[in-house]
Amino acid sequence: MEQHSQHFKENAARALADASAVAQRDILALFTPLMREAAVSEFGDFAALRDHVKKMRQHTLDNLDYYLARFELEATNNGNRIHYAETAEDMNSIVLDICQQHGARKVAKGKSMVTEETGLNDFLQRGGMEVLETDLGEYIVQQAGETPSHIVGPALHKTQQQIREQFLENHDLGERDLESIGDLVGEARTVLRDHFLEADVGIIGSNALIAENGYSMLVTNEGNGDLCANLPSVLIICTTLDRVLPRAEDATAIQRLLVRSATGQPQTCYTSFYSGPRRAQDADGPLETHIVLLDGQRTDILASDYSEMLRCIRCGSCLNHCPIFAATGGHSYGWVYPGPMGSVLTPLLTSLEASEALPNACTSCGRCEEVCPSAIPLPDMLRDLRHEQSVQKITPASWRNGLRLHAWIATRPRLYQALTGIGISLMHRLGGKKGGFSKLPLASGWTSKRDFPAPQGETFMRQYRRRSQSNER
Amino acid sequence: MNDDSRSRIMSKVRGSCAGNEAAVIDQAREALGSAPSAALPHTDTCIAFMTNVLRNQGTLDVAPDRSAAVKMIAQYVYQHYRSHRLVAGNDPRLAAMPWRDGGVLPRFGELEAGEQIALSYAQWGVAETGATVFLSGKHNPSRNNFLPEHHVVLVDADSLLPDLETLWQRVNASMAQGDRPRGINCVAGPSSTGDIEGQIVYGAHGPRAWHVVLLGEVSAEQSDTARALHAGE
C-alpha cells in the first residue's frame, strides 16, 4: 500500500474538520471499550490468561527457528506447498505465479492485513486477475477505492447512508430501497455469493500457524474466510512467519484473548483450523493449498529492541482505546496499521523518516498497554522511536533544540525552580484577574481551541517548602 | 519453495534465537503450563453448552431420541420453507435416522448453490464456547457448514466437552491414530457482521440461522435452567 504517513498532521486536520465523522468516531470510541470490558469481566481470570499468552508468545519468538522449522515440516507433510517471501514484492509475485499456473481469472479474498501491506490486490489486477474482497468491510472499502481505516472494522469510517449510495451506484440491481443495514448486508451477500462459487483461487490470512500439527487457524464472524478456504480449487494462505505458535492449545489461548479484545465477543461465529489440500477420502475442499510466509522486515524486528512488537495479535484493542486514533481516525496514519500498534509497526516496517509524525501521535496516556492482550509496552516503544528519531536528526531541529534546552534546565534544579518561579509569578500577575489567557506566545496550538488557565501564583516546590517550614514551627 | 529466500530468512531467524536443543525448548514450553479457560455459565456441562448456544444467537431443540429429533427437524424445516427437503452429509449416523417418522426427504451429499438447508452431525459440542465442532471428511463436507441459509446441527448430549483444551485432547488423540482432518470447523452461531456502523446483523456470508438439536438424555430441568440463564442476561 502506498504510504502517506508523512502527511499525518494534514490528514488529521482534515479528519477533525469533518464534524459528522468526528461524531461517529466518538460513538465508536465510547462503545468499543465497553464491549471489551464486559467480555473481559465475564471471562474469569483474564489477567492470568494475558500473562500466559505473553510468556508463551515470547517463548515462541525466542525459539522461532525451532517452531518455524517444525511448522514447515508438519505443513509440508499435510500436503501444503510452503513459500518464503523476503519482501512484499516477493509475496505478490509468488501469489500471481500460482494464480497464473492454474489459469485463474477470479480470486475471492478473505480479510488479510498482510496483503494490504503488500498491495496484493492491485498487483493481481495488473496481472489480469479479477480480485474481490469478500469481508463486508473490505468489500465496501475496495469498491469505494479507499483503504481500511481499522484493522478489524475496515469500513467503520463510513456511514450507512454513504454505503447505501455506493451500493445503489455500483450494483446493477434495479429499483430498491436499501433502507436498513440488514438490507445492505443482504445485498452484499447476494452479490458476493456468485463470486465465491465461481472463484478459481481463494486467498485468506491466518490468525495462527500451529507448529505441532501444521494447521492454520482462521477466526471470523462472517463466514467469508471459510467460503474462500473451502470452495475454490486453490487456496493460498498469505501470512507472516511471526504467526507461528507451538501447540494447538496455544492457538486456543490466543483465540480466547483475540475475540474478547477485538470485538468484545466470547467467541466468534467461526473458528476453523485447516491442515492442507483435499485428501482422497474428502468430500470437498481445495485441491491445492499454498502457504506464503512473508518476512517483510519481521526478522529485522526480531533482532531489534522492538522484538516484543511481534507478540501483536492484531486485535485492534489499542486502536479502540487510543484518544489520538479516536480523534483523527485510521486514515490519518497513512498506511495499513493505524493507532498505537501502527505507530510502532509502521516506522519499523517502512522507515523512521516516512513515519516521522506517528511515534509523536501519542499522549502517553498508557491505555494501549493496559488493554493490549499481549502486554506489549507500546508507550515505551513509541518513546524509544521518538528518541531514535531525535538521535538520527529526523526530528525537526527546532524541536530537538527546544528539548535540549529543556533538558539542560531541568537537570539544574535551582535554575529550573528559579525560572519557573518567575514565569508562574509573571503569568499570575498578567492573567490572574481574567483567570486565563486567550493568547499566549509559543502556545497558539493550545489557545486556538481553549483558554490557557492562569497559574495560582506560586510553584508547587515553593508552596511545599513554605508549608514544610510552617509545619516545623 | 525458493530455497535461497528460505535460507536467508531462516538464517536471520536463527541469528536472533538462542539455538537451544529441542529438549530444552520443550521443557521451557511445558513449564509455562496451560492458559485458564473461560468461566462457564453453569457447572453442568450440558446446561453450560445449551446456555452458550442460546447466547450465540442459536436456536435449540432437545430430543430424547432419534425419532423425536427427526420430527423436530421436520418441523423446523417446514416452519421456514414449507417443505420437507434438506441436504445432509454422507454421515452414516444421518443415513440411519428414521426420516420417515418426520416425513423428511434428505438428499445426501454436498450442498449445491440454491439449496437452503443443510443438516450436519457435529462430532462434539464445546460448553465453553457453545460451539459445534465438525471434522471435514468423506461424511462431512465443509461447504455444508457455510453455504446454506439455515444450518441445522445434530449433536449428541454425551459428546459435549467442557472446554477447548478437552476438545484438542480429543482431536490430538484422533490425529495420533493417523487421522488428520483437512478442516476442523467450530461453528458458534449464525454468521454475523458489525462492519456497518458497528451494528450486528445476522446472515453475513454464512448461514442466516443456526439451529442445534441436542440428542440424548437431557432433563427438562437442565433445559429450563439453560433458558433461564440465557433469559437472565
Interface residues (C-beta under 8 A of the other chain):
Chain A: Q24 I27 L28 F31 T32 E42 F43 G44 D45 A48 L49 H52 V53 K55 M56 H59 D62 N63 L64 D65 Y66 L68 A69 N78 R81 I82 H83 Y84 A85 E86 D90 I94 T134 D135 L136 G137 I140 G153 P154 A155 L156 K158 T159 Q160 I163 I181 G182 L184 V185 G186 R189 L192 R193 F196 L197 N213 Y215 N221 E222 G223 N224 D226 L227 A229 N230 L231 L241 P246 R247 A248 E249 D250 T252 A253 Q255 R256 T263 P266 Q267 T268 C269 Y270 T271 S272 F273 Y274 S275 G276 P277 R278 R279 Q281 D282 A283 D284 G285 L293 D295 T299 D300 L302 A303 S307
Chain B: M1 N2 S5 R6 R8 I9 M10 K12 V13 R14 G15 S16 C17 A18 G19 N20 A22 I25 A28 R29 L32 G33 S34 A35 P36 S37 A38 A39 N52 R55 N56 G89 N90 G109 E110 A113 T129 G130 A131 S136 G137 K138 H139 N140 P141 S142 R143 N145 F146 L147 L164 E165 W168 V171 N172 M175 R180 P181 R182 G183 I184 N185 C186 V187 A188 G189 P190 S191 S192 T193 G194 D195 I196 E197 G198 Q199 V201 G203 A204 H205 G206 P207
